[in-house]
Amino acid sequence: MEDTYKVSALGLAPGYPEQTVRAGLASLLKGDPAAFEPKFQRILVNQTVILAKNIPDAAARKMHERLTAIGLLCRIDPMSLALEAKSYRCPAC
């Protein structure tokens, strides 16, 4: 099974005008403008907003490149974490 990832926006990169980033993100997401605006407002106040989830590594990296090119700070995170189970045995036992 291929690992999947999520891409999250963290805020605007320094030096990028809000309107330029807004227009670039709206063209990338291609969704309903009414649904887009609350997400963009959260990005403006540096709240983490998940823009895509359950996508393969190559698609996540491509999306990350496009988002950073338009002026967003963003990151890629794995959808599931593999935790290693460790057992502990009391030395007195």
FIKE-163804 format. One line per field, with one value per residue: residue number from 1; residue in three letters; y, z, x of N, C-alpha, C in turn. Coordinates in pm, whole numbers. Layout:
n = (NUM,...)
res = (ala,...)
n.v = (Y,...)
n.w = (Z,...)
n.u = (X,...)
ca.v = (Y,...)
ca.w = (Z,...)
ca.u = (X,...)
c.v = (Y,...)
c.w = (Z,...)
c.u = (X,...)
# end
This chain:
n = (1,2,3,4,5,6,7,8,9,10,11,12,13,14,15,16,17,18,19,20,21,22,23,24,25,26,27,28,29,30,31,32,33,34,35,36,37,38,39,40,41,42,43,44,45,46,47,48,49,50,51,52,53,54,55,56,57,58,59,60,61,62,63,64,65,66,67,68,69,70,71,72,73,74,75,76,77,78,79,80,81,82,83,84,85,86,87,88,89,90,91,92,93)
res = (met,glu,asp,thr,tyr,lys,val,ser,ala,leu,gly,leu,ala,pro,gly,tyr,pro,glu,gln,thr,val,arg,ala,gly,leu,ala,ser,leu,leu,lys,gly,asp,pro,ala,ala,phe,glu,pro,lys,phe,gln,arg,ile,leu,val,asn,gln,thr,val,ile,leu,ala,lys,asn,ile,pro,asp,ala,ala,ala,arg,lys,met,his,glu,arg,leu,thr,ala,ile,gly,leu,leu,cys,arg,ile,asp,pro,met,ser,leu,ala,leu,glu,ala,lys,ser,tyr,arg,cys,pro,ala,cys)
n.v = (-118,218,501,783,1139,1465,1806,2110,2452,2719,2990,3319,3373,3584,3900,3852,3976,3992,3984,3874,3618,3523,3520,3337,3103,3061,3001,2764,2591,2584,2583,2642,2983,3091,2892,2888,3131,3138,2958,3087,3318,3207,3121,3369,3460,3298,3036,2681,2521,2252,2165,1958,1607,1261,1205,1084,1067,1194,1365,1523,1655,1798,1966,2110,2249,2416,2567,2701,2852,3043,3190,3087,2961,2633,2282,1929,1640,1303,1090,879,764,549,377,241,-39,-78,-276,-276,-398,-444,-415,-552,-763)
n.w = (0,-89,64,185,177,330,243,385,438,590,615,474,268,339,173,-35,-194,-59,-237,-470,-387,-311,-560,-701,-545,-561,-834,-844,-674,-782,-703,-543,-495,-263,-73,-62,52,349,417,313,471,718,660,629,891,987,1057,1046,753,594,268,87,106,161,-69,-313,-277,-492,-604,-382,-344,-584,-559,-332,-438,-625,-457,-291,-486,-547,-319,-66,262,335,418,402,525,652,619,790,1083,1161,1440,1664,1857,2182,2446,2798,3062,3398,3593,3834,3809)
n.u = (83,58,205,23,-29,-77,-131,-67,-147,25,44,109,392,672,685,509,224,-106,-332,-224,-149,-399,-537,-377,-406,-681,-704,-562,-707,-964,-1239,-1557,-1596,-1714,-1677,-1405,-1316,-1340,-1135,-911,-908,-841,-583,-460,-438,-247,-327,-327,-427,-567,-517,-517,-565,-477,-322,-85,278,426,232,176,421,438,216,296,518,387,222,407,530,337,334,271,327,386,341,419,273,269,-18,-70,85,344,373,600,567,663,766,778,960,962,1253,1264,1094)
ca.v = (0,340,602,902,1259,1583,1932,2213,2589,2773,3135,3383,3393,3726,3965,3821,4050,3911,3967,3784,3483,3488,3487,3214,2990,3040,2934,2626,2508,2575,2544,2746,3097,3109,2793,2920,3250,3112,2895,3190,3404,3134,3126,3505,3476,3193,2910,2572,2481,2138,2192,1829,1493,1128,1208,1018,1149,1277,1469,1614,1739,1889,2067,2192,2339,2517,2656,2789,2944,3155,3269,3027,2875,2509,2163,1798,1547,1172,1074,786,748,413,379,116,-83,-120,-326,-244,-500,-395,-491,-634,-875)
ca.w = (0,-102,167,139,247,327,222,468,426,723,612,357,271,341,46,-134,-167,-30,-355,-563,-331,-318,-700,-735,-475,-618,-963,-820,-610,-877,-636,-517,-427,-129,15,-59,131,490,426,290,590,821,619,654,1034,1015,1105,955,673,508,133,18,189,99,-203,-317,-253,-607,-616,-269,-371,-693,-503,-245,-525,-681,-350,-250,-596,-544,-199,59,345,349,454,366,638,623,671,904,1146,1204,1574,1700,1989,2269,2575,2910,3167,3523,3626,3953,3778)
ca.u = (0,137,182,-46,14,-165,-61,-129,-99,53,37,168,537,708,710,405,101,-225,-417,-155,-160,-542,-568,-306,-467,-815,-691,-516,-810,-1075,-1362,-1658,-1533,-1771,-1615,-1264,-1287,-1309,-1002,-809,-904,-765,-442,-411,-405,-147,-382,-301,-542,-538,-565,-534,-526,-479,-265,46,396,460,130,194,539,404,126,379,594,296,176,517,556,242,357,220,410,310,418,366,274,210,-154,-67,215,372,429,664,523,773,719,865,956,1018,1375,1243,1004)
c.v = (125,437,722,1019,1366,1706,2039,2348,2646,2924,3188,3397,3542,3779,3935,3899,3956,3883,3871,3640,3436,3443,3356,3092,2960,2967,2790,2538,2489,2528,2660,2862,3121,3012,2823,3031,3221,3046,3000,3284,3338,3133,3263,3528,3363,3071,2802,2529,2366,2164,2064,1718,1363,1130,1143,1118,1244,1393,1571,1708,1841,2002,2164,2293,2451,2617,2751,2890,3063,3236,3216,2953,2747,2394,2038,1708,1413,1162,978,775,604,420,241,80,-134,-168,-294,-353,-444,-479,-583,-758,-994)
c.w = (0,11,106,230,244,311,298,441,566,729,483,375,272,200,-63,-99,-151,-156,-456,-516,-341,-459,-741,-671,-531,-752,-946,-765,-698,-814,-625,-442,-286,-29,35,42,280,509,410,410,704,789,650,799,1082,1087,1001,886,582,372,53,114,113,-44,-201,-305,-369,-623,-503,-292,-482,-642,-413,-327,-580,-575,-304,-360,-597,-415,-70,132,365,384,409,487,596,685,791,955,1189,1339,1608,1841,2068,2399,2680,3014,3288,3558,3747,3922,3721)
c.u = (88,101,111,-11,-95,-77,-138,-65,-85,41,97,319,567,735,608,278,-20,-308,-355,-168,-305,-578,-502,-368,-605,-805,-642,-627,-933,-1206,-1458,-1592,-1588,-1710,-1466,-1231,-1260,-1172,-893,-798,-826,-616,-383,-371,-314,-203,-354,-431,-499,-601,-587,-494,-546,-429,-127,161,426,360,144,312,511,315,205,459,506,252,286,550,460,251,299,331,330,402,344,380,217,71,-157,74,231,441,483,620,643,712,824,850,1030,1141,1356,1158,1077)
# end
